[in-house]
Amino acid sequence: MRGHLSHRYLIALGSNRRHVRHGGARRIITAALAAIGALDARVLAVSPTMTSRPLGPSQRDYANAAAVIETALRPRELLRELQRIELDFGRRRRGRRWSARTLDLDIVLWDGGVFSDDALAIPHPHFRERDFVLGPAAAIAGRWRDPVTGLSLAHLHARLTKP
């Protein structure tokens, strides 16, 4: 790893469109994890993959997972690398919001607390409202705390999914 300082990040992964080389959504998640591991990063934990209904106009179900990674990359550097991986998997950022996509990679949390600039906000602004993020995240990092609310991911997930 570059340098001696490393950071841990929680990454959300999602897919609901086939890829010519990788196949269906679950296989895309697996291939994306390999691509993340090929960065200057180590994949420390991977959640089970879950299926979720789409937000917005897409009609296809999503495959969603989460991973905890360790890397010397700073937030903007990691974002740039994740967006490059999305492009390699055929992601196009033009068009309708929340449309079907081959691969979606989001930085949800990092061990540095809060980060914000014109292109990136950590924690992810909507993660507390999304079971397809919190479910996989709580499965592998349930004790990790949201730096804004102070609540653990397990607690946030329980709140979101309580009847």
C-alpha positions as CSV (number, residue, x, y, z in Angstrom):
1,M,0.0,0.0,0.0
2,R,1.1,3.5,-0.8
3,G,2.5,5.2,2.3
4,H,2.1,4.0,5.8
5,L,-1.2,5.6,6.7
6,S,-4.3,3.6,5.8
7,H,-8.0,4.2,6.1
8,R,-11.0,1.9,6.3
9,Y,-14.0,2.5,4.2
10,L,-17.4,1.0,4.0
11,I,-18.4,0.6,0.3
12,A,-21.9,-0.2,-1.0
13,L,-22.1,-2.2,-4.2
14,G,-25.2,-2.5,-6.4
15,S,-26.1,-3.8,-9.9
16,N,-29.2,-4.5,-11.8
17,R,-28.1,-4.9,-15.4
18,R,-26.2,-7.7,-17.1
19,H,-22.7,-7.3,-18.3
20,V,-21.4,-9.0,-21.4
21,R,-18.2,-10.3,-19.8
22,H,-19.4,-10.8,-16.2
23,G,-23.0,-11.9,-16.6
24,G,-25.8,-11.2,-14.1
25,A,-25.9,-8.7,-11.2
26,R,-24.5,-11.1,-8.5
27,R,-21.5,-12.0,-10.7
28,I,-20.9,-8.3,-11.4
29,I,-20.7,-7.7,-7.6
30,T,-18.1,-10.5,-7.3
31,A,-16.1,-9.1,-10.2
32,A,-16.3,-5.5,-8.8
33,L,-14.9,-6.8,-5.5
34,A,-12.0,-8.3,-7.4
35,A,-11.5,-4.9,-9.2
36,I,-11.5,-3.1,-5.8
37,G,-9.0,-5.5,-4.4
38,A,-6.8,-4.9,-7.4
39,L,-6.6,-1.2,-6.4
40,D,-4.0,-0.2,-3.8
41,A,-6.5,-1.7,-1.3
42,R,-7.3,-4.8,0.8
43,V,-10.9,-6.1,1.0
44,L,-11.3,-6.9,4.7
45,A,-15.0,-8.1,4.8
46,V,-17.8,-8.7,2.3
47,S,-21.4,-9.0,3.2
48,P,-23.8,-11.6,1.7
49,T,-25.5,-10.3,-1.5
50,M,-29.2,-9.3,-1.1
51,T,-31.9,-8.6,-3.6
52,S,-33.8,-5.3,-3.4
53,R,-36.5,-3.5,-5.3
54,P,-35.3,-0.5,-7.3
55,L,-35.8,3.1,-6.4
56,G,-37.1,5.3,-9.2
57,P,-38.1,4.2,-12.7
58,S,-36.0,1.1,-13.1
59,Q,-38.0,-2.2,-13.2
60,R,-35.2,-4.6,-12.5
61,D,-34.3,-5.8,-9.0
62,Y,-30.9,-5.0,-7.7
63,A,-28.2,-7.2,-6.2
64,N,-26.7,-5.3,-3.3
65,A,-23.7,-5.9,-1.0
66,A,-21.2,-4.1,1.2
67,A,-17.5,-4.3,1.7
68,V,-15.0,-3.0,4.2
69,I,-11.8,-2.1,2.6
70,E,-8.4,-0.7,3.8
71,T,-6.4,1.6,1.6
72,A,-4.0,4.5,1.8
73,L,-6.2,6.4,-0.7
74,R,-7.8,9.5,0.5
75,P,-11.6,9.9,-0.1
76,R,-11.4,11.9,-3.4
77,E,-8.7,9.5,-4.7
78,L,-10.8,6.5,-3.8
79,L,-13.9,8.1,-5.4
80,R,-12.0,8.6,-8.6
81,E,-10.8,4.9,-8.6
82,L,-14.3,3.6,-7.8
83,Q,-15.8,5.7,-10.7
84,R,-13.1,4.4,-13.0
85,I,-14.2,0.8,-12.1
86,E,-17.8,1.8,-12.7
87,L,-16.8,3.0,-16.2
88,D,-14.9,-0.2,-16.9
89,F,-18.1,-2.1,-16.1
90,G,-20.1,0.1,-18.5
91,R,-21.6,2.6,-16.1
92,R,-22.7,5.8,-17.8
93,R,-23.5,8.8,-15.6
94,R,-25.7,10.6,-18.2
95,G,-29.4,10.0,-18.4
96,R,-32.2,9.5,-15.8
97,R,-31.4,9.4,-12.1
98,W,-31.9,6.0,-10.5
99,S,-32.1,4.2,-13.9
100,A,-30.8,0.6,-14.4
101,R,-27.1,0.4,-14.0
102,T,-24.4,-2.2,-14.5
103,L,-22.5,-1.2,-11.4
104,D,-22.9,1.4,-8.6
105,L,-20.2,1.9,-6.0
106,D,-20.7,4.3,-3.2
107,I,-18.5,5.3,-0.3
108,V,-20.8,5.1,2.7
109,L,-18.5,5.7,5.7
110,W,-14.8,6.0,6.4
111,D,-12.7,5.9,9.6
112,G,-11.9,9.6,9.2
113,G,-15.5,10.6,10.2
114,V,-17.1,13.3,8.1
115,F,-15.8,14.4,4.6
116,S,-17.5,16.8,2.3
117,D,-16.5,18.6,-0.9
118,D,-18.3,19.5,-4.2
119,A,-18.3,15.9,-5.4
120,L,-18.4,13.7,-2.3
121,A,-20.1,13.5,1.0
122,I,-19.2,11.0,3.7
123,P,-21.3,9.6,5.3
124,H,-23.4,9.0,2.2
125,P,-26.3,11.4,2.6
126,H,-29.0,8.8,2.2
127,F,-27.6,5.6,3.7
128,R,-29.7,5.8,6.9
129,E,-32.9,5.5,4.8
130,R,-31.9,2.5,2.7
131,D,-32.3,-1.1,3.8
132,F,-30.3,-2.2,0.8
133,V,-27.3,-0.4,2.2
134,L,-27.8,-0.8,5.9
135,G,-28.7,-4.5,5.8
136,P,-25.4,-5.6,4.1
137,A,-23.4,-3.0,6.0
138,A,-24.7,-4.1,9.4
139,A,-24.0,-7.7,8.6
140,I,-20.2,-6.9,8.4
141,A,-19.7,-3.7,10.3
142,G,-22.6,-3.6,12.7
143,R,-20.6,-1.9,15.4
144,W,-19.3,0.9,13.1
145,R,-20.8,4.2,14.2
146,D,-22.3,6.9,12.0
147,P,-20.2,10.0,12.9
148,V,-23.3,12.2,12.5
149,T,-25.8,10.4,14.7
150,G,-23.4,8.4,16.9
151,L,-25.5,5.3,16.3
152,S,-24.1,2.0,15.2
153,L,-25.0,0.5,11.9
154,A,-26.8,-2.3,13.7
155,H,-28.9,0.2,15.6
156,L,-29.6,2.3,12.5
157,H,-30.7,-0.9,10.6
158,A,-32.9,-2.1,13.5
159,R,-34.6,1.4,13.6
160,L,-35.2,1.3,9.8
161,T,-36.6,-2.2,9.7
162,K,-38.7,-2.3,12.9
163,P,-42.4,-3.0,12.3
